[in-house]
Amino acid sequence: MTEIVGQQSAIKTVKDALNHGRSHHAWIFQGPAGVGKYTTATEFARYLISDTKPRDTFGVANNVFIHNDLHVIRKEDAAWSKNASLARRKQTNIPVDLLRERMIGGRTSDDRGHDAIAFKTSVCGGSKVFIIDEAELLDETAQNALLKTLEEPPVGTFIILVTSRDDLLLPTIKSRCQPVNFSLLSHEEMNQWLSRNTFGVSSNDLQWSVNFSSGSPGDVSIAIESNLPDLARSLRGFIRGVGGSKTFPSAATLMIEYAESFVKLRIDKNSLCSKEAANRQAFSVILQLLGLEVRRLLGDNKEDSFVAIRAAAILTDIESQVRTNISIKVLLESLAVRWVHLCSGDATLMPA
């Protein structure tokens, strides 16, 4: 996004902190994926570090802010580690070793000691900012190790945790941070965002992607880039057939092919992206697609609502298994069977 759209409440919170000169040292930017949390975090960092622009222009991010005192930590950063075991990881979380290398210091699993960059003097003599993207991926050990830095941060060091799943953060982490809540965009705000972007797709596919997103510009982009409208058309009978017990032999194949294409797209765009992480994201998009049907069925019709509740339980159960060692292919095959037969239970495949 070239400009932060919507999020007036979130922007007011950080502007007030800047204007009163009492910015909290640790923040959690929390809310749905793809609504501008990271963009706002980098713009906030720009002011905390340099404060070179009038504060009434906060929210206009016309270029990517890069600075020696801005440290962004992502799961993909493990690929750059000198720790061989860390570099070989599947990059599905942010382990404590990565946090020690990039921020809090200490001894890592390869028996190397690391300085705490968070406690070092800033490169340019002002403030320094650490942004941890997808902070919900910090494993429990990493979160506990981060606590000391959150409790006793050096003067001029600011930490921003960006997350779409703040429920996965430890209560002790959340209690030491100032929360900033982000929300899905309204219809008017989505139209504002659309007017500032161009998409090389048909108007029907664009409108479908907007409806799919439920107010997340990021989800619109993902849907269009991965050709999700085409998958939705191909799976229409299968999706609408939830609970009907009619077999759709091609459904699993189509979902698997979409996931493979999604993974290739992600790796082509970012060579550091792990196949495992991309697989999980593809799977999440497919679950979100099926979730649209669950929402459609919820209503006054008791029979449809009953089907929706059972279908939602299946999606929840399948999602919980993504973090196991079960392959995405097997999970998608299981999903295809369970969706049409409304199979319950917590096993990968259950009889009706």
C-alpha positions in Angstrom: 0.0 0.0 0.0 1.3 3.5 -0.9 -0.8 5.0 1.9 -2.4 3.7 5.1 -6.1 3.5 4.4 -8.6 3.6 7.3 -7.3 2.6 10.8 -8.1 6.1 12.2 -8.2 4.8 15.8 -4.8 3.0 15.5 -3.2 6.0 13.8 -4.7 8.3 16.5 -3.1 6.2 19.2 0.4 6.4 17.8 0.1 10.0 16.8 -1.0 10.9 20.4 2.1 9.1 21.7 4.3 11.0 19.3 2.7 14.4 20.0 2.9 14.0 23.8 6.5 12.8 23.7 5.6 9.8 25.9 5.8 6.9 23.5 5.6 3.5 25.3 8.8 1.4 24.7 6.9 -1.7 23.6 3.9 -2.0 21.4 1.6 -4.7 20.0 0.0 -3.9 16.6 -2.8 -6.5 16.5 -5.6 -7.2 14.1 -6.6 -9.1 10.9 -4.0 -10.0 8.3 -3.4 -7.6 5.5 -5.0 -4.4 6.9 -1.9 -2.2 7.3 -0.3 -3.2 10.6 3.2 -3.6 9.3 3.0 -0.5 7.1 1.9 1.5 10.1 4.7 0.0 12.2 7.4 1.1 9.7 5.9 4.6 9.4 5.8 4.8 13.2 9.5 3.7 13.2 10.3 6.5 10.8 9.1 9.1 13.3 10.6 7.4 16.4 14.0 7.3 14.7 14.2 10.5 12.7 11.1 12.6 13.4 11.9 14.6 10.3 8.3 15.1 9.0 5.3 17.1 10.4 3.3 14.7 12.5 0.0 15.7 10.9 1.2 13.8 7.8 1.5 10.5 9.7 0.1 7.7 7.6 1.6 8.7 4.3 4.2 6.1 3.5 5.3 7.0 -0.1 8.5 4.9 0.1 9.9 2.0 2.0 11.6 3.2 5.1 15.1 1.7 5.5 17.4 2.8 8.2 20.5 1.5 10.0 18.6 1.8 13.3 15.5 0.0 12.1 15.7 -3.8 12.7 13.0 -6.0 11.2 12.9 -9.6 12.4 11.0 -12.2 10.3 10.9 -15.9 10.3 12.7 -15.9 6.9 15.8 -14.3 8.4 16.9 -17.7 9.7 18.2 -18.4 6.2 20.9 -15.8 6.7 22.1 -17.3 10.0 25.6 -18.6 10.4 24.1 -21.3 12.7 23.8 -24.2 10.3 20.9 -25.8 12.1 19.0 -22.6 12.3 19.5 -21.9 8.6 18.1 -25.3 7.7 14.9 -24.8 9.6 11.6 -24.8 7.8 10.9 -21.2 8.9 7.5 -21.9 10.2 8.2 -20.0 13.5 10.6 -17.5 15.0 12.9 -19.5 17.3 14.9 -18.2 20.3 18.2 -18.6 18.5 17.1 -16.1 15.8 15.9 -13.7 18.4 19.3 -14.0 20.2 21.2 -13.3 17.0 19.2 -10.4 15.9 18.1 -8.7 19.1 18.4 -9.9 22.6 21.8 -11.5 22.6 23.0 -14.6 24.5 24.3 -18.0 23.7 22.7 -19.9 20.8 22.4 -23.7 20.2 25.7 -23.7 18.2 27.5 -22.5 21.3 28.1 -19.0 19.9 27.7 -15.9 22.1 25.9 -12.9 20.6 25.8 -9.3 21.8 22.4 -7.8 22.7 21.8 -5.4 19.8 18.8 -4.0 21.6 21.1 -2.7 24.3 23.8 -1.3 22.0 24.1 2.4 21.1 22.2 3.3 18.0 24.2 3.6 14.8 23.1 7.2 14.1 22.9 8.4 17.6 19.1 8.6 18.0 16.5 6.0 18.8 16.4 2.5 17.4 13.3 0.4 16.6 12.8 -3.4 16.4 9.8 -4.7 14.5 9.0 -8.4 14.9 6.7 -9.3 12.1 4.2 -12.2 12.6 5.1 -12.1 16.3 2.6 -14.9 16.9 5.3 -17.2 15.4 7.7 -16.5 18.3 7.9 -19.9 20.1 7.3 -20.0 23.8 11.1 -20.1 24.6 11.6 -17.0 22.5 8.7 -15.2 24.1 10.0 -15.9 27.6 13.5 -14.8 26.5 12.1 -11.6 25.2 10.5 -10.7 28.6 13.7 -9.2 30.1 14.1 -6.8 27.2 10.5 -5.8 27.5 10.7 -5.3 31.2 14.0 -3.2 31.2 14.5 -1.8 27.8 17.4 0.7 27.3 16.4 4.3 26.7 15.7 5.1 23.1 14.9 1.5 22.1 11.4 0.7 20.9 9.9 -2.7 20.1 6.8 -3.3 17.9 5.3 -6.7 17.7 3.1 -7.1 14.6 0.5 -9.9 14.9 -2.7 -11.2 13.5 -3.0 -13.7 16.4 -2.4 -11.9 19.6 -4.1 -14.8 21.4 -0.9 -16.8 20.7 1.2 -14.3 22.7 1.9 -15.1 26.3 0.0 -13.0 28.8 3.3 -11.8 30.3 4.3 -10.4 26.9 0.9 -8.7 26.4 1.0 -7.1 29.8 4.3 -5.3 29.1 3.2 -3.8 25.7 0.8 -1.1 24.7 -1.8 -2.6 22.3 -2.9 -0.9 19.1 -6.0 -2.5 17.5 -6.4 -2.6 13.8 -9.7 -3.6 12.1 -11.0 -4.8 8.7 -11.7 -1.9 6.3 -15.2 -0.7 5.7 -16.8 -0.8 2.2 -15.9 2.9 1.7 -12.3 2.4 2.8 -11.9 -0.6 0.5 -13.1 1.4 -2.4 -10.6 4.1 -1.4 -7.8 1.5 -1.4 -9.0 0.0 -4.7 -8.9 3.4 -6.4 -5.2 3.7 -5.6 -4.2 0.4 -7.1 -4.5 -1.3 -10.4 -5.2 -5.0 -11.0 -4.8 -6.9 -14.3 -8.0 -9.0 -13.8 -11.6 -8.9 -14.8 -14.0 -6.8 -12.9 -15.8 -10.0 -11.8 -12.6 -11.5 -10.4 -11.7 -8.3 -8.7 -15.2 -8.0 -7.1 -15.1 -11.6 -6.0 -11.6 -11.1 -4.4 -13.0 -8.0 -2.5 -15.9 -10.1 -1.2 -13.5 -12.9 -0.2 -11.3 -10.5 1.7 -14.1 -9.2 4.0 -12.1 -5.9 4.2 -8.5 -7.0 4.0 -6.5 -5.4 1.2 -3.8 -8.0 1.7 -6.3 -10.8 1.1 -7.4 -9.1 -2.1 -3.8 -9.1 -3.3 -3.3 -12.7 -2.3 -6.5 -13.8 -4.0 -5.6 -12.1 -7.3 -2.0 -13.1 -7.3 -2.8 -16.8 -6.7 -5.7 -16.9 -9.1 -8.1 -17.9 -6.3 -11.3 -16.8 -8.2 -10.5 -19.5 -10.7 -10.2 -22.1 -8.0 -13.5 -21.0 -6.5 -15.3 -21.4 -9.8 -13.8 -24.9 -10.3 -14.8 -25.9 -6.7 -18.3 -24.3 -6.7 -20.2 -27.6 -6.8 -17.9 -29.1 -4.2 -18.2 -26.1 -1.9 -21.9 -25.8 -2.2 -22.2 -29.6 -1.7 -21.1 -29.5 1.9 -22.9 -32.3 3.8 -24.5 -33.6 0.7 -22.5 -36.9 0.6 -22.0 -36.5 -3.1 -18.4 -37.3 -4.1 -16.3 -34.8 -6.0 -13.2 -36.8 -7.1 -11.5 -33.7 -8.6 -11.8 -31.5 -5.5 -8.7 -32.7 -3.7 -6.7 -32.6 -6.9 -7.7 -29.0 -7.6 -6.9 -27.9 -4.1 -3.5 -29.7 -4.2 -2.6 -28.1 -7.6 -3.6 -24.7 -6.2 -1.4 -25.2 -3.2 1.6 -26.2 -5.4 1.1 -23.2 -7.6 0.8 -21.0 -4.6 4.1 -22.3 -3.2 5.9 -21.7 -6.4 4.5 -18.2 -6.6 5.7 -17.4 -3.1 9.2 -18.8 -3.6 9.6 -17.0 -7.0 8.7 -13.7 -5.2 10.9 -14.4 -2.2 13.7 -16.9 -2.5 14.1 -17.0 1.3 10.5 -18.2 1.7 10.4 -21.8 2.9 8.2 -24.3 1.1 6.7 -25.4 4.4 5.6 -21.9 5.3 4.2 -21.3 1.9 2.3 -24.6 2.1 0.7 -23.5 5.3 -0.3 -20.2 3.9 -1.9 -21.8 0.9 -3.8 -24.2 3.1 -5.0 -21.2 5.2 -6.3 -19.5 2.0 -8.2 -22.7 1.1 -9.8 -22.9 4.5 -10.7 -19.3 4.3 -12.4 -20.0 0.9 -14.5 -22.8 2.4 -15.2 -20.6 5.4 -17.2 -18.3 3.1 -19.7 -21.1 2.6 -20.0 -21.6 6.4 -20.8 -17.9 6.8 -23.3 -18.1 4.0 -25.2 -21.0 5.6 -25.4 -19.3 9.0 -28.8 -17.7 9.4 -32.4 -18.3 10.2 -32.6 -21.7 8.5 -31.9 -24.2 11.3 -31.0 -27.0 8.9 -28.4 -24.8 7.1 -27.1 -23.5 10.4 -26.6 -27.0 11.7 -24.6 -27.9 8.6 -22.6 -24.7 9.0 -21.7 -25.5 12.6 -20.5 -29.0 11.7 -18.6 -27.7 8.7 -16.9 -25.1 10.8 -15.9 -27.7 13.3 -14.2 -29.7 10.5 -12.3 -26.6 9.3 -11.2 -25.9 12.9 -10.0 -29.5 13.4 -8.2 -29.6 10.0 -6.5 -26.3 10.8 -5.2 -27.6 14.1 -3.5 -30.4 12.3 -1.5 -28.1 10.0 1.1 -27.7 12.7 1.7 -31.4 12.9 3.9 -33.5 10.6 0.9 -34.6 8.4 1.5 -33.5 4.8 -0.6 -30.8 3.2 -1.6 -33.2 0.5 -3.0 -35.7 3.0 -4.8 -33.0 4.9 -6.4 -31.7 1.7 -7.5 -35.1 0.7 -9.0 -35.6 4.2 -10.7 -32.2 3.9 -12.3 -33.1 0.6 -13.8 -36.3 2.2 -14.9 -34.7 5.4 -16.4 -31.7 3.8 -19.0 -33.6 1.8 -19.7 -36.2 4.5 -19.4 -33.9 7.5 -17.1 -36.4 9.2 -16.5 -35.4 12.8 -13.8 -36.3 15.2 -10.2 -35.3 15.7 -8.5 -37.9 13.5 -7.3 -37.1 10.0 -10.0 -39.3 8.5 -13.2 -40.3 10.3 -16.2 -42.3 9.2 -19.4 -40.4 8.8 
